[in-house]
C-alpha cells in the first residue's frame, strides 16, 4: 500500500527556518514526481513546490520562491522541504503528495497519493 508520512512541522518565529521530511513507502518511488501543498484554516489547499522524478527540475509557487527548497533522495525514498525566512503567512498544514507522471503539475487534483500533513505555525 502506497503511503506518505510527513514530519518536521512545528512552531517557528518569523524569519526562522524549518525542514519538513516526507517518508515515502511507494513502489518505484524514483518514477514519481513529488510535491508539497499547504492548507491554511478556511482556505483551499495550494501548491507550494514540486520536484521531477529525476530531481533535475523543480517548480515553486511565487509566494515561496527564493525561500523554500525542495529536494529528494531516491535511495532513502525521502522528500524534503527546507523553509527559510518564514512569514506568519506560511502558517498552514503542509502535505506531501506523489504523482506518477513525467511532468510537474501544480493542480491538486493531479496528485493521487497524499500524506496526513504536518502543522507549521509561524509567529510574528
Secondary structure, 3 states (H helix, E strand, C coil): CCEEEEECCEEEECCCCEEEEEEEECCCHHHCEEEEEEECCCCCCEEEEEECCCCCCEEECCCCCCCEEEEEECCCCEEEEEECCCCHHHCEEEEEEEECCCCCCCCHHHCCEECCCEEEEEEC
